[in-house]
């Protein structure tokens, strides 16, 4: 009887050692993952820091350029004011007025309105809706647009 108990205890001992090694390996895997995550976090912080520093440098450079251009513009405006020619010295030329009859003007507006009404479908969605409004079947639409029948069916189903 004691030998059976000893054998069972020995088996439990072996089983417990096996389970302990499994748990230990799982814990090691989790620790490795944590280390990788910490390293990624450090890398991201360094990257963002470098990005922010670069943005600061670019902003400072932009401010310097804006200051330079403002100074140049101020200098040029002073030069232009000195060399400015008065309007009295320049001869003026007036364009003759062109008269268009009301009928011609109205007909041109009607033509542009008609052109705007004829909207040509551009995207696949617009073409699909256009063909559907014309009364074409799902198979015909799929062949015209060179897409699958189920794609056409799904789009029409979810578009409603």
Backbone bond lengths (Angstrom), bond angles and torsions (degrees), N, CA, C in turn:
res aa  C-N    CA-C-N  psi(-1)  N-CA   C-N-CA  omega(-1)  CA-C   N-CA-C  phi
1 X - - - 1.440 - - 1.533 110.90 -
2 X 1.279 116.26 -44.33 1.462 119.44 179.51 1.521 111.29 -66.66
3 X 1.314 116.76 -31.24 1.468 119.39 178.70 1.529 110.76 -66.41
4 X 1.306 117.47 -36.81 1.470 121.33 178.29 1.533 109.51 -66.47
5 X 1.310 115.50 -42.12 1.466 119.94 179.46 1.526 109.80 -64.45
6 X 1.334 116.55 -40.90 1.460 120.24 178.75 1.529 111.25 -64.28
7 X 1.304 117.68 -40.97 1.465 121.81 178.69 1.534 109.87 -64.29
8 X 1.327 116.64 -43.76 1.466 120.54 179.71 1.529 109.87 -64.59
9 X 1.320 116.77 -43.11 1.461 120.44 178.05 1.529 111.07 -63.03
10 X 1.321 116.42 -39.92 1.458 120.66 178.09 1.535 110.64 -63.56
11 X 1.337 117.35 -40.81 1.468 121.34 177.64 1.536 110.80 -64.84
12 X 1.330 115.60 -41.51 1.463 119.05 176.34 1.522 111.68 -62.95
13 X 1.319 115.76 -37.26 1.459 120.84 178.26 1.530 110.51 -64.25
14 X 1.332 116.74 -44.77 1.467 120.73 177.64 1.533 110.90 -63.51
15 X 1.314 115.83 -42.59 1.460 120.62 178.59 1.530 110.70 -62.74
16 X 1.310 117.23 -42.07 1.464 120.52 179.64 1.528 110.77 -65.80
17 X 1.345 118.25 -39.51 1.465 120.15 176.02 1.535 111.28 -62.26
18 X 1.312 116.12 -41.21 1.459 121.01 178.57 1.532 110.30 -62.23
19 X 1.316 117.48 -46.24 1.462 121.45 179.81 1.530 111.38 -65.36
20 X 1.324 116.13 -37.66 1.465 119.53 178.28 1.525 110.55 -63.97
21 X 1.328 117.85 -41.71 1.470 120.36 178.77 1.531 110.88 -66.10
22 X 1.335 117.10 -38.09 1.468 119.77 176.77 1.528 110.70 -62.62
23 X 1.307 116.91 -46.71 1.460 120.57 179.20 1.523 111.34 -62.88
24 X 1.317 116.55 -39.65 1.461 120.93 178.79 1.530 110.97 -62.60
25 X 1.334 116.15 -41.81 1.469 119.14 178.98 1.530 110.45 -66.27
26 X 1.325 117.77 -38.75 1.469 120.84 178.04 1.531 110.59 -64.08
27 X 1.320 116.55 -41.84 1.462 120.60 179.26 1.526 109.90 -63.63
28 X 1.315 118.03 -40.34 1.466 121.26 178.48 1.526 111.33 -63.65
29 X 1.320 116.11 -39.96 1.465 120.01 178.74 1.526 110.17 -63.27
30 X 1.327 116.31 -43.12 1.463 120.34 179.72 1.528 110.29 -64.30
31 X 1.319 117.96 -40.12 1.463 121.02 178.72 1.526 111.01 -63.97
32 X 1.330 117.08 -40.20 1.464 120.52 178.23 1.533 110.67 -63.51
33 X 1.316 115.58 -41.14 1.466 119.46 178.60 1.525 110.22 -63.79
34 X 1.326 116.95 -41.34 1.463 120.52 178.06 1.525 111.02 -61.72
35 X 1.329 117.02 -41.32 1.468 120.31 178.65 1.529 110.69 -63.07
36 X 1.332 116.43 -42.13 1.461 120.03 178.99 1.527 110.33 -63.16
37 X 1.336 116.12 -41.82 1.460 119.99 179.60 1.528 111.16 -63.94
38 X 1.323 116.76 -41.56 1.460 120.21 177.94 1.525 110.61 -63.29
39 X 1.332 116.89 -41.10 1.464 120.48 178.92 1.530 110.38 -64.55
40 X 1.337 116.92 -41.33 1.458 120.20 177.38 1.526 110.86 -63.35
41 X 1.319 116.48 -39.11 1.456 120.59 178.74 1.525 110.82 -63.23
42 X 1.315 116.40 -43.63 1.470 120.63 178.35 1.531 109.92 -63.20
43 X 1.321 117.00 -43.53 1.466 120.49 179.11 1.528 111.12 -61.86
44 X 1.332 116.08 -41.38 1.461 119.77 179.14 1.525 111.00 -65.08
45 X 1.325 117.40 -41.33 1.460 120.09 178.24 1.524 110.88 -62.20
46 X 1.315 116.44 -41.64 1.467 120.41 178.49 1.530 110.09 -64.19
47 X 1.334 116.48 -43.10 1.466 120.65 -179.51 1.524 110.76 -63.09
48 X 1.341 116.55 -45.94 1.458 119.34 179.56 1.526 111.31 -65.13
49 X 1.313 116.79 -38.32 1.461 119.71 177.10 1.515 111.61 -61.75
50 X 1.331 116.25 -43.76 1.463 120.29 178.33 1.530 110.80 -65.01
51 X 1.323 116.33 -39.65 1.461 121.10 179.36 1.528 110.43 -63.72
52 X 1.324 116.33 -44.25 1.462 119.99 -179.95 1.527 110.40 -65.57
53 X 1.334 117.23 -40.78 1.463 120.30 177.82 1.527 110.57 -62.82
54 X 1.309 116.89 -40.98 1.460 120.89 178.70 1.527 110.69 -64.71
55 X 1.333 116.48 -41.27 1.462 120.23 178.01 1.531 110.86 -63.34
56 X 1.334 117.01 -39.43 1.463 120.57 177.32 1.524 110.31 -61.31
57 X 1.322 116.05 -45.98 1.463 120.20 179.43 1.525 111.14 -60.66
58 X 1.327 116.54 -43.22 1.460 120.23 179.57 1.526 110.86 -65.25
59 X 1.336 116.78 -40.19 1.464 119.82 178.13 1.522 110.97 -63.93
60 X 1.328 116.63 -42.83 1.467 119.91 177.84 1.522 110.97 -62.66
61 X 1.329 116.46 -41.98 1.459 120.97 178.79 1.533 110.21 -63.50
62 X 1.326 116.46 -40.64 1.460 120.80 178.74 1.527 110.56 -64.37
63 X 1.322 116.62 -43.33 1.464 119.66 178.05 1.525 111.15 -60.98
64 X 1.324 116.44 -41.76 1.470 120.62 178.42 1.536 110.04 -60.95
65 X 1.336 116.28 -44.73 1.464 120.48 179.95 1.527 110.80 -64.01
66 X 1.332 117.18 -40.68 1.465 119.94 179.07 1.524 111.08 -63.99
67 X 1.313 116.39 -41.31 1.465 119.87 178.22 1.529 110.08 -62.62
68 X 1.338 116.43 -42.93 1.466 120.09 179.21 1.526 111.21 -62.76
69 X 1.337 116.65 -44.25 1.468 119.39 -178.58 1.521 111.09 -67.63
70 X 1.336 117.62 -35.58 1.463 119.68 176.98 1.524 110.58 -65.04
71 X 1.327 115.85 -40.77 1.467 119.27 178.63 1.520 110.19 -65.36
72 X 1.336 117.30 -42.12 1.465 121.08 178.70 1.523 110.66 -64.70
73 X 1.332 116.71 -40.50 1.462 120.41 179.77 1.524 110.28 -65.44
74 X 1.331 116.80 -39.32 1.465 119.81 178.60 1.527 110.12 -64.98
75 X 1.325 116.86 -42.69 1.469 120.65 178.69 1.521 111.00 -63.78
76 X 1.311 116.97 -41.70 1.460 120.67 -179.18 1.523 110.91 -68.38
77 X 1.329 117.06 -37.16 1.466 118.84 179.50 1.524 110.61 -66.44
78 X 1.339 117.62 -34.55 1.462 120.19 176.05 1.521 110.43 -65.68
79 X 1.324 116.67 -40.93 1.464 120.79 178.93 1.521 110.17 -65.67
80 X 1.327 117.04 -41.12 1.459 121.12 -179.63 1.522 109.77 -65.36
81 X 1.310 118.17 -39.74 1.461 120.90 179.66 1.524 110.86 -64.03
82 X 1.311 116.91 -35.53 1.454 120.12 179.73 1.527 111.09 -69.93
83 X 1.321 115.96 -38.28 1.460 120.33 -176.78 1.523 112.53 -93.58
84 X 1.295 118.10 10.43 1.463 121.98 -173.68 1.527 110.21 -66.52
85 X 1.306 113.67 134.70 1.457 119.91 177.57 1.520 106.69 -96.28
86 X 1.277 115.83 137.07 1.463 118.87 -179.05 1.516 109.62 -72.23
87 X 1.319 115.15 153.99 1.457 120.72 -178.42 1.527 112.06 -68.94
88 X 1.300 117.41 -23.96 1.464 120.03 179.68 1.524 111.15 -69.76
89 X 1.313 117.34 -28.96 1.456 121.23 -178.57 1.527 112.75 -75.42
90 X 1.328 117.11 -24.32 1.457 121.18 -176.17 1.524 109.10 -90.48
91 X 1.358 117.43 127.32 1.466 118.76 177.80 1.529 109.69 -72.10
92 X 1.307 115.88 142.34 1.466 120.21 -179.10 1.513 109.39 -103.75
93 X 1.313 115.10 149.61 1.454 121.85 179.06 1.513 107.61 -130.92
94 X 1.306 116.60 125.91 1.455 120.83 179.77 1.517 108.83 -104.32
95 X 1.327 114.87 133.85 1.457 120.30 178.39 1.522 108.95 -75.43
96 X 1.337 117.18 138.58 1.462 118.57 176.15 1.528 109.54 -69.06
97 X 1.316 115.33 145.37 1.458 120.37 -178.68 1.523 109.31 -78.78
98 X 1.327 115.00 138.93 1.456 120.50 179.32 1.517 107.04 -102.43
99 X 1.321 115.79 127.33 1.451 119.92 -179.75 1.519 109.54 -100.12
100 X 1.341 115.36 130.66 1.454 121.54 178.65 1.516 107.06 -121.51
101 X 1.333 115.11 135.99 1.456 117.63 -179.01 1.525 110.80 -69.00
102 X 1.319 115.53 157.42 1.466 120.55 -178.03 1.526 111.12 -65.70
103 X 1.310 117.54 -33.76 1.463 120.43 -178.98 1.524 110.81 -66.64
104 X 1.306 117.55 -42.02 1.466 121.29 179.79 1.523 109.64 -65.24
105 X 1.325 116.99 -43.21 1.459 120.61 179.78 1.525 110.62 -64.02
106 X 1.327 116.93 -43.20 1.465 120.18 -179.28 1.518 110.75 -65.66
107 X 1.327 117.34 -40.12 1.464 119.14 -179.52 1.522 111.12 -66.99
108 X 1.324 117.79 -34.16 1.466 119.09 178.57 1.524 110.67 -68.46
109 X 1.333 117.51 -36.33 1.465 119.86 176.93 1.523 110.80 -66.85
110 X 1.314 117.18 -38.00 1.463 120.08 179.40 1.518 110.88 -65.58
111 X 1.333 117.17 -38.34 1.462 120.01 179.02 1.518 111.06 -63.73
112 X 1.324 117.09 -43.52 1.472 119.09 179.70 1.514 110.84 -67.65
113 X 1.315 118.30 -33.97 1.461 120.35 178.21 1.521 110.09 -66.45
114 X 1.341 117.32 -40.28 1.460 120.01 178.61 1.520 111.35 -66.52
115 X 1.307 117.04 -37.16 1.465 120.63 179.22 1.516 110.20 -64.89
116 X 1.319 117.24 -40.27 1.462 120.60 -179.39 1.521 112.25 -67.96
117 X 1.356 117.47 -29.91 1.459 120.26 -179.05 1.523 111.84 -68.83
118 X 1.323 118.01 -33.10 1.455 121.59 -179.03 1.520 109.02 -82.53
119 X 1.300 115.24 88.39 1.465 120.40 -178.18 1.527 108.86 -89.87
120 X 1.305 115.58 124.17 1.457 121.17 179.46 1.523 107.88 -90.62
121 X 1.347 117.76 125.09 1.467 118.87 179.81 1.527 110.89 -66.65
122 X 1.324 115.28 135.22 1.462 120.52 -176.57 1.517 110.93 -107.20
123 X 1.311 116.87 -54.29 1.459 120.06 -176.09 1.515 110.49 -81.91
124 X 1.308 115.51 166.95 1.469 120.50 179.72 1.520 110.04 -63.02
125 X 1.336 116.37 -38.74 1.467 119.90 179.69 1.522 110.83 -62.14
126 X 1.339 116.05 -45.12 1.456 119.52 179.62 1.526 110.98 -64.01
127 X 1.334 116.56 -42.41 1.464 120.08 178.78 1.514 110.72 -62.78
128 X 1.331 116.07 -41.59 1.460 120.75 -179.21 1.521 110.21 -62.14
129 X 1.327 117.14 -46.34 1.465 120.53 179.02 1.527 111.04 -66.06
130 X 1.330 116.80 -36.88 1.456 121.02 179.70 1.533 110.61 -63.56
131 X 1.333 116.14 -48.11 1.462 119.87 179.21 1.524 111.15 -65.54
132 X 1.310 117.18 -34.68 1.467 120.52 178.77 1.524 110.11 -66.48
133 X 1.344 117.18 -40.28 1.457 120.84 178.15 1.525 111.19 -67.30
134 X 1.340 116.96 -29.83 1.462 120.33 177.27 1.522 111.74 -72.11
135 X 1.335 117.12 -15.57 1.450 120.83 177.47 1.515 113.92 95.88
136 X 1.316 117.33 17.72 1.465 119.93 178.40 1.522 109.44 -74.72
137 X 1.337 115.97 152.29 1.462 120.55 179.27 1.519 109.97 -77.86
138 X 1.327 114.69 167.50 1.462 120.52 -179.00 1.528 110.12 -62.20
139 X 1.335 116.73 -40.31 1.468 120.34 179.60 1.529 111.44 -63.95
140 X 1.333 116.94 -41.96 1.460 120.07 179.66 1.529 110.95 -65.11
141 X 1.331 115.66 -41.97 1.472 119.62 179.21 1.520 109.90 -62.56
142 X 1.332 116.90 -43.51 1.465 120.84 -179.45 1.529 110.55 -62.19
143 X 1.328 117.21 -40.56 1.462 120.20 179.10 1.530 111.37 -68.22
144 X 1.332 116.91 -41.16 1.461 120.05 -179.37 1.526 112.10 -65.61
145 X 1.321 116.21 -40.46 1.466 120.28 -177.12 1.520 112.72 -91.10
146 X 1.325 116.36 -6.40 1.465 122.70 -179.36 1.527 111.75 56.86
147 X 1.333 114.62 47.77 1.464 120.80 174.53 1.515 107.97 -130.57
148 X 1.313 117.05 172.52 1.450 121.60 -176.72 1.520 112.90 -72.83
149 X 1.331 114.34 153.88 1.462 120.52 179.74 1.524 110.46 -64.79
150 X 1.337 115.92 -42.32 1.468 118.66 -179.32 1.522 111.17 -65.29
151 X 1.336 117.50 -33.37 1.465 119.43 177.04 1.526 110.19 -62.62
152 X 1.325 116.05 -42.82 1.460 120.37 179.30 1.522 110.10 -64.37
153 X 1.338 116.05 -45.58 1.462 119.84 -179.58 1.517 111.31 -61.39
154 X 1.330 116.63 -44.47 1.464 120.02 -179.37 1.523 111.20 -64.64
155 X 1.321 116.86 -42.31 1.454 118.70 -179.54 1.519 110.66 -63.69
156 X 1.332 116.61 -44.65 1.461 119.30 179.51 1.523 111.10 -64.59
157 X 1.323 116.02 -36.34 1.467 120.14 -179.70 1.522 110.55 -66.91
158 X 1.341 117.36 -47.00 1.459 120.34 -176.16 1.523 112.43 -81.69
159 X 1.310 118.05 -17.11 1.456 120.48 178.81 1.522 111.11 -76.36
160 X 1.321 116.87 -28.22 1.466 119.99 179.33 1.485 107.95 -73.39
